[in-house]
Amino acid sequence: MVPMTAKGTFDTAGWDPQPPFDDRDGVTLGVVTLSKTFHGDLTGTSVVTMMVASTPVESSRSYVALERIEGTVHGRRGSFVVQHSAVSDEGEQSLRVSVVPDSATGELRGLRGEMDILVAPDGSHAYTFDYRL
């Protein structure tokens, strides 16, 4: 498996929050779905389903999500699933986005890796995807 890096941008659309499934003591648990379109070394689309926990402290929250990405990575076609785990602790943020092992299909079968997501001050999104295939 040769380590590779894919870079580019993505757009989000369709932020669709469901009514909270738990809302008490100032802490709200909810589900949101959205879609993405990837550009660059990774081209394609995805659907994201995330569970979000909001607290009374605006800068303290978290989400976990599963996202199925379909498209091409450096010209290889297939799909794969990534798992997100994000926490903001009074503004100090951590995010891990990892490929779910053995979730890849087609020419991406065997894919492993992690993706960094960067949000620019203007709200645009970029990714760096370090992977092995």
Secondary structure as UniProt FT lines:
FT   STRAND          3..17
FT   STRAND          22..24
FT   TURN            25..26
FT   STRAND          27..40
FT   STRAND          42..54
FT   TURN            58..59
FT   STRAND          61..73
FT   TURN            74..75
FT   STRAND          76..89
FT   TURN            90..91
FT   STRAND          92..99
FT   TURN            101..102
FT   HELIX           106..108
FT   TURN            109..110
FT   STRAND          112..119
FT   TURN            121..122
FT   STRAND          125..132
//
